[in-house]
Amino acid sequence: MSNGGMMALDAVCAEPDIFAAAVSVAGPYLGTSCGHPAWLHLAGTADTIVPVRGGRSSVLSLCGCTFPATTTEAQRFHGAQVQLVPGANHTWPQAGDRSWGFDGMARAWTYLQPSSS
């Protein structure tokens, strides 16, 4: 999740012949263009470490890191899917927690399954 998700989205864009799609949790695509934006990005609206509206992190302030807005990611990269989860934090989605309310691995696997058509 997070930084690993950002790397997965970068890999899909950089090497579309190798990577068909990716799923990221709390990790937006940091690039400005992508010829193959085939990803699902799960993001919590209460995440202050990688804020969904973009900008500076509440924790990573020493690095001067800023993030692009997840709220506009699907519009900027046609083909990308973004699911904003109200109240979810910078944690891994689990069905039993009160933040996400679903299993992130199951959601990722469903997205990554090849279509039957």
C-alpha positions as CSV (number, residue, x, y, z in Angstrom):
1,M,0.0,0.0,0.0
2,S,1.0,3.7,-0.1
3,N,4.5,3.9,-1.6
4,G,4.2,0.3,-2.9
5,G,0.9,1.3,-4.6
6,M,2.5,4.3,-6.2
7,M,5.3,2.1,-7.6
8,A,2.8,-0.4,-8.9
9,L,0.9,2.3,-10.8
10,D,4.2,3.7,-12.2
11,A,5.1,0.1,-13.4
12,V,1.8,-0.2,-15.3
13,C,2.5,3.1,-17.0
14,A,6.2,2.5,-17.7
15,E,5.9,-1.1,-18.8
16,P,2.4,-1.9,-20.1
17,D,3.7,-4.9,-22.1
18,I,4.7,-6.5,-18.8
19,F,2.0,-5.3,-16.4
20,A,-1.6,-5.5,-17.4
21,A,-3.1,-3.7,-14.4
22,A,-2.5,-2.8,-10.8
23,V,-4.3,-2.0,-7.5
24,S,-3.1,0.6,-5.1
25,V,-4.2,1.4,-1.6
26,A,-3.5,4.9,-0.4
27,G,-1.0,5.5,-3.2
28,P,-1.9,7.8,-6.1
29,Y,-0.1,7.9,-9.5
30,L,2.6,10.5,-9.2
31,G,3.2,10.9,-12.9
32,T,1.6,13.4,-15.3
33,S,0.9,11.1,-18.2
34,C,0.2,7.4,-18.7
35,G,-0.5,5.6,-21.9
36,H,-2.0,2.6,-20.1
37,P,-3.9,3.8,-16.9
38,A,-5.3,0.4,-15.9
39,W,-5.6,0.5,-12.2
40,L,-7.9,0.6,-9.2
41,H,-6.9,3.1,-6.5
42,L,-8.6,2.6,-3.1
43,A,-8.3,5.7,-1.0
44,G,-9.7,6.8,2.4
45,T,-11.1,10.3,2.7
46,A,-9.7,10.5,6.3
47,D,-6.1,9.8,5.2
48,T,-3.9,12.6,6.3
49,I,-0.6,10.8,5.4
50,V,-1.5,10.8,1.6
51,P,-4.4,13.3,1.5
52,V,-7.0,12.5,-1.1
53,R,-7.3,16.2,-2.0
54,G,-3.6,16.3,-2.6
55,G,-1.0,18.6,-1.0
56,R,1.3,18.0,1.9
57,S,1.3,15.0,4.1
58,S,0.6,15.4,7.9
59,V,3.5,13.0,8.7
60,L,6.0,13.4,5.8
61,S,6.4,17.2,6.2
62,L,10.2,17.0,6.6
63,C,10.6,15.7,3.1
64,G,8.6,18.4,1.6
65,C,6.5,15.8,-0.2
66,T,3.3,16.8,-1.9
67,F,0.8,14.6,-3.5
68,P,-1.6,15.0,-6.5
69,A,-5.3,14.9,-5.8
70,T,-6.8,11.5,-5.8
71,T,-10.2,13.1,-6.2
72,T,-9.3,14.0,-9.8
73,E,-7.2,10.9,-10.7
74,A,-9.9,9.1,-12.8
75,Q,-10.5,12.3,-14.8
76,R,-6.8,12.9,-15.4
77,F,-6.1,9.3,-16.4
78,H,-9.0,7.9,-18.4
79,G,-9.2,4.2,-17.7
80,A,-8.1,4.5,-14.1
81,Q,-10.6,3.7,-11.4
82,V,-10.7,5.4,-8.0
83,Q,-12.8,4.3,-5.1
84,L,-12.9,6.9,-2.3
85,V,-14.0,5.4,1.0
86,P,-15.6,7.9,3.4
87,G,-13.9,8.0,6.8
88,A,-11.2,5.4,5.9
89,N,-7.7,6.1,7.1
90,H,-4.1,5.3,6.0
91,T,-4.5,1.6,6.8
92,W,-5.0,-1.6,4.9
93,P,-8.7,-2.3,4.1
94,Q,-10.1,-5.0,6.2
95,A,-13.7,-6.1,6.6
96,G,-13.6,-6.1,10.4
97,D,-12.3,-2.5,10.9
98,R,-14.8,0.4,11.1
99,S,-12.7,2.5,8.7
100,W,-12.9,0.5,5.5
101,G,-15.6,-2.1,6.0
102,F,-14.4,-4.4,3.2
103,D,-11.5,-6.8,2.5
104,G,-8.9,-5.0,0.3
105,M,-7.4,-8.3,-1.0
106,A,-10.8,-9.5,-2.2
107,R,-11.5,-6.2,-3.9
108,A,-8.1,-6.2,-5.5
109,W,-8.5,-9.7,-6.7
110,T,-11.9,-9.0,-8.2
111,Y,-10.6,-6.1,-10.1
112,L,-7.6,-8.0,-11.4
113,Q,-9.5,-11.0,-12.7
114,P,-9.5,-11.2,-16.5
115,S,-12.9,-10.4,-18.0
116,S,-14.8,-13.3,-19.6
117,S,-15.4,-11.4,-22.8
